């Protein structure tokens, strides 16, 4: 893809800045009781996803080998329910 559309340094810098801002916002929200931020974190951890070194790629699995865990709607609903229960349990 890089051969088809060359990347300029300004595009890469803008993308990295946007990524940094978004991830900083997510970390701030996780410190509180923001349920969607906690669900996102739990999903990334359970799927073993991490940011790729190439900003245009986005998220990749770490490690690359092994089966990709797919979520059914029931499994994802269970993940959401677990997170909500934990947040409620931690609330004063």
MOQUI-V930445 format. One record per residue. N is the residue number from 1. SS is DSSP state (helix for helix, strand for strand, loop for the rest). BURIAL is I if it has 24 or more other ideal C-beta (glycine too) atoms within 12 Angstrom, else O. Layout:
BEGIN
n->(N | N)
ss->(SS | SS)
burial->(BURIAL | BURIAL)
END
This chain:
BEGIN
n->(1 | 2 | 3 | 4 | 5 | 6 | 7 | 8 | 9 | 10 | 11 | 12 | 13 | 14 | 15 | 16 | 17 | 18 | 19 | 20 | 21 | 22 | 23 | 24 | 25 | 26 | 27 | 28 | 29 | 30 | 31 | 32 | 33 | 34 | 35 | 36 | 37 | 38 | 39 | 40 | 41 | 42 | 43 | 44 | 45 | 46 | 47 | 48 | 49 | 50 | 51 | 52 | 53 | 54 | 55 | 56 | 57 | 58 | 59 | 60 | 61 | 62 | 63 | 64 | 65 | 66 | 67 | 68 | 69 | 70 | 71 | 72 | 73 | 74 | 75 | 76 | 77 | 78 | 79 | 80 | 81 | 82 | 83 | 84 | 85 | 86 | 87 | 88 | 89 | 90 | 91 | 92)
ss->(loop | loop | loop | loop | loop | loop | loop | loop | helix | helix | helix | helix | helix | helix | helix | helix | helix | helix | helix | helix | helix | helix | helix | helix | helix | helix | helix | helix | helix | helix | helix | loop | loop | loop | helix | helix | helix | helix | helix | helix | helix | helix | helix | helix | helix | helix | helix | loop | strand | strand | strand | loop | loop | loop | loop | loop | loop | loop | strand | strand | strand | loop | loop | loop | loop | loop | loop | loop | loop | loop | loop | loop | helix | helix | helix | helix | helix | helix | helix | helix | helix | helix | helix | helix | helix | helix | helix | helix | helix | helix | loop | loop)
burial->(O | O | O | O | O | O | O | O | O | O | O | O | O | O | O | O | O | O | O | O | O | O | O | O | O | O | O | O | O | O | O | O | O | O | I | O | I | I | I | I | I | I | I | I | O | O | O | O | O | O | O | O | O | O | I | O | O | O | O | O | O | O | O | O | O | O | O | O | O | O | O | O | O | O | O | O | O | O | I | O | O | O | I | O | O | O | I | O | O | O | O | O)
END
